[in-house]
Amino acid sequence: MTVSAVLARDLGGAAAGQTRLRNFVDGAFIDEGKPFDVVNPVDGTVHARAYEADDAIVGRAVAAARQALDHWRAIPLNERRRFLNALASGIEKRFDDFVAAEVADTGKPVSVASHLDIPRGAANFRVFADAIAAASTEFYEMDTHDGGRALNYAVRRPHGVVAVISPWNLPLLLLTWKVAPALASGNTVVIKPSEETPSTATLLAEVAQEVGIPRGVLNLVHGFGPQSAGEILTRHPGVDAITFTGESRTGSAIMRAASDGIKAISFELGGKNPAVVFADAGFTKTVDGIAHAVFSNTGQVCLAPERVYVERPIFERFVEALKAKAEALKPGWPQSADTTLGPLISAEHRTKVLNYYKLAVAEGARVVTGGGVPRFGDARDNGFFVQPTIWTGLDESARCVKEEIFGPVCHIAPFDEEAQVVRAANDSVYGLAASIWTSDLSRAHRVARAIEVGITWVNCWFLRDLRTPFGGLKMSGIGREGGVHSLNFYSEPSNVCIKL
Ligand code: NAD
C-alpha cells in the first residue's frame, strides 16, 4: 500500500501503524535501512515506520546524484522548468494525500496544512520555474592595455550535488523552498527531511517518480542528525553544497562538517524575534496580528515573536486583550473545523517547552495565562499539547527572554521610548525577524532600519513575496534565499572574458 493510501485512511480515523516510508535512491524506493517509528503528536500513536539510511545507502544516494548531474544540467532550460511545474501539478493532484501526511506527522489543523503548507509546497516549484527563466547575469565591457576592448559575462554553474536538510515545523514548505531552486539551477539533490516528519518528503519522491524526473536527480534518505543520515550526508565528499534549515546549534555542527570539503552552505536558523507595538497602532488589528504571529502552528515558526514590547500607555489593555485571544484558542483534533491549536511536535519538544514554563516562574514571571497542559479526557491526553502561555514581569536578562523556546508563548514587556525599545530588540544573539506596529510612517521606516534582523514586517507578519531576500543576521543564519537570492546560492557565477 502506498504512503498516501494509508495516510488518507488515517485522516478518516482508521488505525494504520504500518505505513512504510522508504528511502528513494536512483529513481527507486528501496527496502533497506533500520526502521524507526514516526509518531502522531495528537495522540502519541505510531502512525508510520521510516527506514534510517546508513553510510552505504547515503553513499549510493550521493553517487546516484553525481551520476545524474551531467544529464540534468545539460537538458534545455524549458524542459527543466517543465519538470518543476510537473512536480507542482503532481503535488496539487494528490493534494489530499499531502495534507493527510503533513497532518499525521505534525498534528497541525487540516485547515493550516491545506491553506499554508501544501499550497506553498507546490507554489515553490512554480515560483522557481519562473525565476530561473527570468534570471540574468552580469555583463561588463572593458578597455584593454593595447587600446582594444573586451567583454565579460557571467554564466551560472550549478554547484553539483546539494544536500537538503530540513526541519519539522513546516515540512514540505521548507523542503521545497530549497529543492525547487536547487533543481532549477541544474543541481541534483539528496534530501534528508526531519526524522519527525518524513511523510510528505516521501510523497514528493513518489511524485518525482510519477512525473518522470530523471533517476538520480532527486534522492531521499531518512534518518536522524548526529551520527546518522544527516551527519553522514553533510560529511560526504561527494556533496558540493549544503542547504539547511533548523536550530542554530545544528548549524554550527554542520558548518564544522562542511569545513572539510569547503562546501558551500546556506543556513536558515533560529530566532528570538521581537514585536514592537506603539500606542498609535490600530489596537484591534494589532492584537489580532500578534495573536496570529505568536500562536500560529503552536508557535513553532522560526519567525514567531516570543518577545513582545508594548508602549506603556496601552500595555495593560494589550496584555488583557492578548490573554483573551490565547484563551479563545481551541486545541483539538486536526480534522475538527473549530480546532485552532495543534500539539507540539514531540514528547521531547514538549518537555523542553514545559521546562521553560517552569523556568519562567522561577525567573520571576507573572503567568498571565497558560503555563500548563490542557486535559481532554480522551486519547489526546497521550499527545503533546501545551497551553498557550503569556508572561509579563521578566527581566530582559532572563533565559526565557533570551532563548528560543519554539512554543505558543511570549513575554510582554512595557517600554517608554523608541530608542529604549530598539536597544532591547537588538539585545539578542539572534537576528531573524521583527514586526513593528504603528500608524506613524516615518517611525516605521526608522525603526525598521534600526532593528538588526533579516526581515521586518510593519503592521503585518508572515506576508511573503517569494522573490524577496529571506534569511537571518547573527546566529539566525548565513546567506539569503528567495527569488534571485536562491538562484545566487544554488549556482555559482563564472566569468567569461572575450578580447575583441
Ligand atoms: P534541528 O536543527 O534539530 O533539525 C533540523 C534537521 O537537521 C533535521 O533534519 C535533523 O535530523 C538534522 N540534523 C540535526 N543534527 C544534525 C547534524 N549534526 N548533521 C546533519 N543534520 C542534522 O531543527 P528542528 O528542531 O527540526 O527545527 C526547529 C528549528 O529550526 C528552530 O530553531 C527554528 O527556529 C529553526 N527554523 C528556522 C527557519 C528559518 O527560516 N530561519 C525556519 C524553520 C525553522
Boltz pocket constraint, residues with backbone or C-beta under 6 A from the ligand:
constraints:
  - pocket:
      binder: B
      contacts: [[A, 165], [A, 166], [A, 167], [A, 168], [A, 169], [A, 174], [A, 192], [A, 193], [A, 194], [A, 195], [A, 223], [A, 224], [A, 225], [A, 226], [A, 227], [A, 229], [A, 230], [A, 231], [A, 234], [A, 245], [A, 246], [A, 247], [A, 248], [A, 250], [A, 251], [A, 253], [A, 254], [A, 267], [A, 268], [A, 269], [A, 270], [A, 271], [A, 301], [A, 302], [A, 404], [A, 406], [A, 432], [A, 472], [A, 476], [A, 477]]
      max_distance: 6.0
